[in-house]
Amino acid sequence: MGISKGVLVGAMAVFLSACSWVTLSQEGEDVRVLDAAQVTSCERVGKTTVRTKATLGGLERHEEKVQSELNALARNSAPDIGGDTVVPVDKPVEGVQVFEVYRCIR
């Protein structure tokens, strides 16, 4: 008895939706993700908009995985504009999210 094509495609979609293709850079490892209340003593240095795949083959990816990738992408981009902290401005929409970038005194 073989596995049906539909079951195989479904299983592959679930597996792939959990995959991550974003790697945190060495510089990004030093960048924190905080909320707005936690950056009151920090200097805002800019903004970054990051994007990742929210769907794969027409199927929604895991929300936590998408958020994790967006956080990593924002953290990776912050040092390029002199930041060491990022704060999400809003919730992700279709795999796109805006972050404020701050330089904080540690």
PABABA-585440 format. One line per field, with one value per residue (C-alpha): residue number from 1; x, y, z. Coordinates in Angstrom, 3 decimals, decimal comma. Layout:
<semis>
n	NUM;...
x	X;...
y	Y;...
z	Z;...
</semis>
This chain:
<semis>
n	1;2;3;4;5;6;7;8;9;10;11;12;13;14;15;16;17;18;19;20;21;22;23;24;25;26;27;28;29;30;31;32;33;34;35;36;37;38;39;40;41;42;43;44;45;46;47;48;49;50;51;52;53;54;55;56;57;58;59;60;61;62;63;64;65;66;67;68;69;70;71;72;73;74;75;76;77;78;79;80;81;82;83;84;85;86;87;88;89;90;91;92;93;94;95;96;97;98;99;100;101;102;103;104;105;106
x	0,000;1,612;1,369;-1,050;0,334;-1,840;-0,463;3,095;2,581;0,936;3,768;6,361;4,486;4,406;8,111;9,082;6,867;8,957;12,286;14,319;16,607;17,733;20,978;21,844;25,093;27,961;27,142;23,428;24,129;24,913;21,610;18,639;14,923;13,031;9,701;9,218;9,006;12,492;14,329;13,478;17,156;18,275;18,914;16,800;19,139;16,758;14,293;14,552;11,956;12,570;10,782;10,676;8,377;5,091;3,714;5,288;3,499;0,318;0,432;0,959;4,276;4,392;3,860;6,644;9,135;8,263;8,630;11,948;13,275;12,037;13,729;16,990;16,844;16,223;19,049;21,369;20,581;20,801;24,622;24,695;23,009;24,760;22,157;22,402;18,676;15,555;11,912;9,067;6,794;3,856;2,935;4,161;1,923;2,495;6,076;6,992;7,723;9,088;11,492;12,844;16,604;18,218;21,661;21,435;23,963;24,764
y	0,000;3,258;6,760;8,930;11,895;14,280;12,986;13,265;16,828;17,796;16,326;18,140;21,435;21,074;20,231;23,136;25,624;25,015;25,541;28,692;30,186;33,204;33,076;35,575;37,341;37,755;41,479;40,713;38,503;41,663;43,362;43,080;43,036;45,121;46,915;50,696;51,005;49,551;52,066;55,343;56,111;55,141;57,225;56,413;56,075;54,929;52,410;49,115;47,184;43,469;40,693;36,942;34,319;34,103;31,420;28,508;26,814;28,672;27,452;29,694;29,203;28,964;32,430;31,955;30,935;33,941;36,285;34,689;35,272;38,871;39,532;38,031;40,104;43,298;42,421;41,770;45,152;47,304;47,539;48,904;52,085;52,241;50,462;47,854;47,449;47,016;47,592;46,279;49,134;46,903;43,282;41,524;41,707;39,062;38,535;42,242;44,128;47,560;48,011;51,195;50,983;52,409;52,860;52,214;52,800;49,486
z	0,000;-1,144;0,226;-1,695;-3,594;-1,541;1,760;0,475;-0,785;2,513;4,547;2,436;2,830;6,622;6,682;4,426;6,279;9,396;7,614;8,113;5,517;7,549;9,484;12,190;11,282;13,705;13,995;14,389;17,405;19,406;18,499;20,860;20,021;22,585;22,845;22,777;26,581;26,905;24,692;26,428;27,112;23,588;20,489;17,421;14,424;11,714;10,444;8,606;6,647;6,355;4,488;4,346;2,851;4,762;2,466;0,683;-2,164;-1,224;2,388;5,404;7,202;10,989;12,471;15,026;12,337;10,166;13,183;14,112;10,583;10,531;13,892;12,591;9,411;11,423;13,809;10,850;9,281;12,446;12,636;9,068;10,318;13,697;15,802;18,511;19,259;17,136;18,050;15,905;14,784;13,968;13,346;10,188;7,129;4,458;5,619;5,815;9,041;9,944;12,851;14,463;14,997;18,148;19,661;23,377;26,120;27,773
</semis>
